Amino acid sequence: MADQENEVTSSQPPAETDDGDVEEVELEGDGDPSAAAVAMIQSGITIGDISLTSQALQNPQVLAALQDRLGNIMGQSSGYVENLPKVVKRRIKALKNLQVQCTKIEAKFYEEVHQLECKYAKQYQPLFERRRDIVTGTVEPTDSDCEWESDEEEEEEGEAKSEEEKLVDDLKEKAKLAEGDKEDAMDENVEGIPEFWLTVFKNCELINDMVQEHDENILKHLTDVTVDFTEQPMGFTLLFHFEANEYFSNTTLTKHYVVRSEPDDQDPFAFEGPEIISCKGCHIDWKKGKNVTVKVVKKKQKHKGRGTTRMVTKTIQNDSFFNFFNPPQVPEDGSELDDDAETILAADFEIGHFFRERIVPKAVLYFTGEAMEDEEYEEEEGEEGECGRGCCGPPARNVRRLPCGEEEGEEGEEDEEHDPDWKPPAGGAEKPQECKQQ
């Protein structure tokens, strides 16, 4: 009893002093309340009606021990379901069978939704073709096509300006021209909407991360992006249409996605709707010296035995938007991918879905930046995650960013004996290994 009294005072209600204050609990640990609190928490004693001093609660060691204790408790089964009678567990199995049937109905629902998408895609098609013609300058929109409420409001605001405000605006405009903006001013007689899709991509954070500086001149030749839906097997194809250019001979680059909308027999309760299960890109016919998906690097190799050095040239993968058309292939035999390939495919599937759901249908809103404003509001509404419930993280940003080694033209040293590509020269210089676009 004496030992117990030395550790902690009785759990009886604390006595009040004459001043009405509650007496503090005496804790062991040579006057250190944090040590006693840590020992109490780690030993499994519940806090209950024992009052810790404010000093102990503010001690980082105490808080860390408390968090560790609570962390071990969270997520553990209470044991309630496991200890139910067999007759009740039997009924639970019946409920699970009903849930499987519900999942199959849900899968059927999504199949019919996809069929509706295919049906209504045909109705969208003439509108998207009209958009393409206006963007490329093939047709000029009529006055009635160009009527828009916001433009009228801006004109009314302009008419309401005072003479002084108009004068200030004129002076500002002249100042800009004097600074050299006149040279950069776009010709009023320009056809269509220049750099439409490049601007769309750069205004979308998810896609902008993929676009490198050396991609931009190529994407200026992009005239349209469309989606073709396939009913059986369920899926869709993204089509990137290009005008004739100096980089490759293809007029269309494609990316096909296969979608599955059926529960897994081994884990039916994991079904949450259609999911992309694989994708396939296309071969790009790059013109000589124009392939931006590879780059040439020079390295200095030193022979470990002789001490001599030599320069070798290698062709390696380069960061580029056009790596999007050369994704890792999902093994048909069901074997698992390595971690890097899984990460790339997960980001790729997200990007493909984003093109289908957001970029293609709402391209003009990304061009003007209005779609980005809407996304910012959505992020503010759900700070813990994309859906606002804390269960979704932010979309993957770092896509197709595999390490590429040294920068072009940079020299590095490595031993010939440790270079897997090194072969002793036989009568001449070795030809560098080529990297082909798949």
KEZA-647725 format. One line per 4 residues: number of its first residue (from 0); for each residue y, x, z of C-alpha. Coordinates in pm, whole numbers, plus 50000, padded with zeros to 5 digits. Each point is the difference from the previous one (the first is absolute). Layout:
# KEZA-647725
NUM = Y:X:Z ~ ...
# end
This chain:
# KEZA-647725
0 = 50000:50000:50000 ~ 50235:50280:50080 ~ 49941:50154:49660 ~ 50075:49673:49829
4 = 50321:49963:50194 ~ 50103:50346:49882 ~ 49954:49906:49635 ~ 50174:49665:49963
8 = 50141:49748:50239 ~ 49824:49667:50041 ~ 50023:49753:49712 ~ 50143:49744:50237
12 = 50346:49868:49907 ~ 50260:50269:50074 ~ 50196:49951:50316 ~ 50366:49929:49973
16 = 50258:50199:50190 ~ 50289:49857:50190 ~ 50212:50040:49690 ~ 49752:49794:49794
20 = 49894:50299:49789 ~ 49636:50063:49906 ~ 49848:50313:50145 ~ 49870:50253:49747
24 = 49629:50083:49986 ~ 49896:50335:50136 ~ 49799:50194:49742 ~ 49789:50311:50036
28 = 50065:50325:49820 ~ 50214:50203:50243 ~ 50294:49768:49954 ~ 49964:49984:49620
32 = 49973:49628:49911 ~ 49913:50073:49635 ~ 49682:50188:50090 ~ 49873:49713:50212
36 = 50088:49746:49730 ~ 49815:50199:49736 ~ 49695:50031:50221 ~ 50011:49627:50073
40 = 50025:49904:49630 ~ 49731:50242:49881 ~ 49760:49893:50273 ~ 50015:49639:49878
44 = 50182:49848:50296 ~ 50214:49711:49879 ~ 50366:50005:50091 ~ 49991:49643:50128
48 = 50239:49950:50282 ~ 50047:50372:50071 ~ 50361:50095:49933 ~ 50062:50337:49834
52 = 50326:50172:50074 ~ 50260:50009:49727 ~ 49963:50378:49992 ~ 49632:49973:49905
56 = 50064:49745:49727 ~ 50257:50228:49841 ~ 49766:50300:50007 ~ 49866:50082:49646
60 = 49663:50100:50146 ~ 49958:49661:50162 ~ 50103:49812:49686 ~ 49765:50208:49783
64 = 49708:49930:50230 ~ 50084:49629:50005 ~ 50020:49985:49620 ~ 49668:50180:49970
68 = 49840:49755:50240 ~ 50137:49696:49813 ~ 49908:50153:49665 ~ 49637:50026:50105
72 = 49996:49637:50108 ~ 50159:49856:49685 ~ 49759:49915:49719 ~ 49697:49982:50226
76 = 49785:49691:49999 ~ 50025:49787:50309 ~ 49627:49939:49982 ~ 50047:49624:49990
80 = 49839:49942:49660 ~ 49717:50247:50066 ~ 49906:49823:50321 ~ 49994:49646:49859
84 = 49671:49809:50020 ~ 49767:50026:49698 ~ 50054:49637:49910 ~ 50376:50063:49969
88 = 49946:50318:49796 ~ 49780:49793:49768 ~ 50290:49762:49937 ~ 50231:50296:49930
92 = 49765:50108:49723 ~ 50036:49654:49848 ~ 50379:50041:50007 ~ 49969:50336:49823
96 = 49793:49840:49724 ~ 50274:49741:49959 ~ 50255:50282:49982 ~ 49802:50165:49718
100 = 50012:49673:49806 ~ 50377:49984:50057 ~ 50033:50353:49865 ~ 49812:49906:49682
104 = 50233:49703:49949 ~ 50298:50231:50052 ~ 49863:50237:49735 ~ 49966:49709:49759
108 = 50360:49903:50074 ~ 50124:50347:49903 ~ 49795:49992:49680 ~ 50174:49679:49896
112 = 50337:50149:50096 ~ 49927:50287:49760 ~ 49911:49751:49729 ~ 50338:49834:50056
116 = 50168:50339:49968 ~ 49831:50050:49666 ~ 50109:49653:49889 ~ 50366:50035:50098
120 = 50023:50357:49870 ~ 49998:49847:49652 ~ 50305:49792:50092 ~ 50186:50306:50131
124 = 49923:50199:49685 ~ 50279:49863:49775 ~ 50256:50066:50273 ~ 49884:50358:50049
128 = 50007:50056:49624 ~ 50357:49872:49993 ~ 50086:50241:50282 ~ 49848:50288:49803
132 = 50201:49911:49688 ~ 50327:49991:50196 ~ 49923:50328:50179 ~ 49915:50182:49676
136 = 50293:49847:49811 ~ 49779:49821:49750 ~ 50193:49679:50066 ~ 50341:49928:50147
140 = 50009:49720:50262 ~ 50213:49697:49923 ~ 50302:49895:50204 ~ 49794:49728:50166
144 = 49733:50261:50089 ~ 50265:50207:50175 ~ 50150:49724:50213 ~ 49958:50092:50364
148 = 50173:49857:50300 ~ 50082:50332:50165 ~ 50184:50120:49688 ~ 50226:49694:50009
152 = 50071:50060:50367 ~ 50098:50360:49928 ~ 50234:49886:49723 ~ 50166:49752:50237
156 = 50045:50272:50259 ~ 50152:50225:49734 ~ 50248:49733:49897 ~ 50101:49953:50362
160 = 50101:50366:50041 ~ 50366:50073:50041 ~ 50195:50216:49757 ~ 50004:50281:50256
164 = 49620:49994:50037 ~ 49955:50005:49622 ~ 50235:50298:49976 ~ 49804:50188:50266
168 = 49674:49929:49817 ~ 50148:50128:49674 ~ 50117:50320:50167 ~ 49656:50058:50152
172 = 49836:49950:49662 ~ 50236:50247:49835 ~ 49935:50251:50277 ~ 49627:49979:49935
176 = 50052:50059:49632 ~ 50219:50300:50077 ~ 49721:50153:50211 ~ 49764:50004:49706
180 = 49830:49663:50030 ~ 50122:49923:49653 ~ 49741:50237:49855 ~ 49722:49826:50190
184 = 50116:49649:49921 ~ 49736:49803:49811 ~ 50078:49882:49651 ~ 50091:49631:50000
188 = 49799:49960:49681 ~ 49677:50125:50156 ~ 49693:49794:49916 ~ 49791:49826:50262
192 = 49989:50129:50356 ~ 49956:50379:50004 ~ 49753:50157:50246 ~ 49902:49657:50129
196 = 49649:50081:50123 ~ 50093:50347:50125 ~ 50267:49838:50215 ~ 49752:49738:50120
200 = 49758:50273:50111 ~ 50270:50206:50172 ~ 50129:49694:50186 ~ 49655:49928:50142
204 = 49917:50234:50285 ~ 49624:49979:49949 ~ 50023:50096:49630 ~ 50292:50241:50036
208 = 49781:50229:50210 ~ 49778:50047:49696 ~ 50274:50074:49747 ~ 50085:50370:49965
212 = 50306:50140:49827 ~ 49795:50112:49701 ~ 49866:49642:49963 ~ 50339:49837:49956
216 = 50065:50094:49637 ~ 49658:49862:49909 ~ 50051:49675:50190 ~ 50325:49944:49810
220 = 49772:49917:49705 ~ 49815:49729:50197 ~ 50080:49665:49837 ~ 49787:49756:50199
224 = 49740:49959:50275 ~ 49762:49705:49979 ~ 49693:49863:50178 ~ 49685:49862:49838
228 = 49770:49796:50226 ~ 49623:49983:49950 ~ 49795:49715:50147 ~ 49652:50151:49984
232 = 49963:50247:50145 ~ 50305:49929:50212 ~ 50273:50256:49945 ~ 50320:50093:49822
236 = 50140:50270:49772 ~ 50346:50156:50018 ~ 50141:50094:49659 ~ 50288:50247:49965
240 = 50157:49974:49652 ~ 50189:50300:49859 ~ 50210:50054:49694 ~ 49934:50305:49782
244 = 50083:50314:50196 ~ 49959:50377:49998 ~ 49757:50012:50295 ~ 49683:49811:49899
248 = 49873:49798:49708 ~ 49879:49697:50199 ~ 50200:49682:49956 ~ 49833:49833:50302
252 = 49859:50147:50322 ~ 49762:49779:50199 ~ 49868:49975:50353 ~ 49719:49751:50067
256 = 49910:49868:50346 ~ 49678:49824:50099 ~ 50033:49740:50275 ~ 49727:49859:50224
260 = 50030:49664:50172 ~ 49674:49944:50179 ~ 49882:50072:50354 ~ 49778:50299:50066
264 = 49651:49884:50097 ~ 49983:50277:50261 ~ 50338:49917:50155 ~ 50115:49652:49889
268 = 50260:49965:50275 ~ 50197:50297:49864 ~ 50102:49796:49693 ~ 50377:49948:49986
272 = 50044:49902:49638 ~ 49987:50178:49663 ~ 50001:50379:50011 ~ 50028:50267:49734
276 = 49677:50200:49992 ~ 50055:50240:49709 ~ 50244:50103:49728 ~ 49995:50187:49673
280 = 50283:50176:49821 ~ 50028:50119:49641 ~ 50016:50322:49801 ~ 50351:50119:49918
284 = 50034:50179:49668 ~ 50260:50256:50104 ~ 50181:50190:49729 ~ 49984:50378:50015
288 = 50188:50143:50296 ~ 50112:49655:50125 ~ 49734:49921:50262 ~ 50195:49956:50325
292 = 49685:49939:50209 ~ 49907:50370:49993 ~ 50192:50321:50044 ~ 49936:50369:49948
296 = 50023:50240:50293 ~ 49973:50377:50008 ~ 49826:50184:50279 ~ 49964:50367:50078
300 = 49643:50098:50085 ~ 49908:50317:50183 ~ 49655:50152:49972 ~ 49871:50067:50350
304 = 49794:50304:49905 ~ 50210:50180:49739 ~ 50340:49884:50126 ~ 50117:49915:49650
308 = 50198:49684:49925 ~ 50024:49767:49706 ~ 50186:49680:49907 ~ 49800:49684:49933
312 = 50121:49666:49866 ~ 49856:49669:50116 ~ 50058:49640:49900 ~ 50006:49766:50299
316 = 50086:49638:50071 ~ 50368:49913:50029 ~ 50163:49711:50186 ~ 50084:49726:49751
320 = 50019:49623:49963 ~ 49751:50032:49716 ~ 49723:50110:50239 ~ 49989:49625:50068
324 = 49791:49970:49683 ~ 49738:50248:50123 ~ 49873:49858:50332 ~ 49683:50111:50182
328 = 49696:49809:49880 ~ 49801:49786:50242 ~ 49634:50112:49982 ~ 49780:49735:49839
332 = 49704:50096:50217 ~ 50187:49893:50314 ~ 50038:50353:50141 ~ 50301:50065:50218
336 = 50321:50167:49883 ~ 50157:50291:50182 ~ 50298:49934:50225 ~ 50262:50118:49748
340 = 49859:49776:49725 ~ 49988:49700:50234 ~ 50362:50055:50101 ~ 50113:50027:49639
344 = 49807:49687:49897 ~ 50133:49798:50295 ~ 50357:50085:49894 ~ 49913:49941:49634
348 = 49864:49651:50072 ~ 50315:49914:50192 ~ 50221:50120:49716 ~ 49801:49809:49739
352 = 50025:49682:50204 ~ 50374:50059:50047 ~ 50054:50034:49626 ~ 49814:49675:49943
356 = 50161:49796:50277 ~ 50353:50136:50018 ~ 50112:50246:49733 ~ 49893:49815:49685
360 = 50104:49647:50105 ~ 50331:50105:50162 ~ 50105:50304:49798 ~ 50365:49897:49961
364 = 50041:49964:50378 ~ 49876:50357:50050 ~ 50232:50118:49723 ~ 50302:49849:50177
368 = 49876:50100:50347 ~ 49987:49641:50127 ~ 49626:50019:50058 ~ 50050:50305:50221
372 = 50249:49808:50212 ~ 49740:49727:50050 ~ 49743:50260:50106 ~ 50242:50146:50254
376 = 50041:49657:50158 ~ 49623:49962:50013 ~ 49967:50336:50177 ~ 50262:49902:50257
380 = 49816:49677:50074 ~ 49675:50188:50061 ~ 50086:50332:50162 ~ 49653:50052:50146
384 = 49834:49970:49660 ~ 50041:49857:49657 ~ 49885:49653:50102 ~ 50197:49997:50326
388 = 49692:49959:50220 ~ 49938:50370:50052 ~ 49667:49989:49814 ~ 50127:50149:49675
392 = 50144:50344:49953 ~ 50256:50104:49741 ~ 49869:50040:49648 ~ 49871:50334:49898
396 = 50278:50215:49852 ~ 49850:50340:49931 ~ 49792:49931:49692 ~ 49858:50236:49744
400 = 50147:50289:50196 ~ 49708:50241:49995 ~ 50083:50360:50089 ~ 50076:50191:49685
404 = 50013:50358:50125 ~ 50290:50218:49905 ~ 50296:49897:49789 ~ 50008:50079:49633
408 = 50068:50365:49934 ~ 49951:50097:50365 ~ 49790:50304:50069 ~ 49747:50029:50277
412 = 49737:50253:50097 ~ 49632:49941:50044 ~ 49688:50211:49988 ~ 49792:49986:49685
416 = 49680:49996:50203 ~ 50111:49687:50185 ~ 50112:49816:49687 ~ 49728:49756:49884
420 = 50147:50001:49647 ~ 50010:50379:49971 ~ 49765:50165:49755 ~ 50019:50370:49907
424 = 50174:50043:49662 ~ 49773:50090:49715 ~ 50199:50174:49736 ~ 50314:49801:50036
428 = 50214:49767:50206 ~ 49840:49688:50137 ~ 50110:49665:49861 ~ 50140:49769:50274
432 = 49800:49694:50090 ~ 50143:49680:49856 ~ 50057:49679:50191 ~ 49951:49695:49782
436 = 50151:49656:50061 ~ 49716:49752:50044
# end
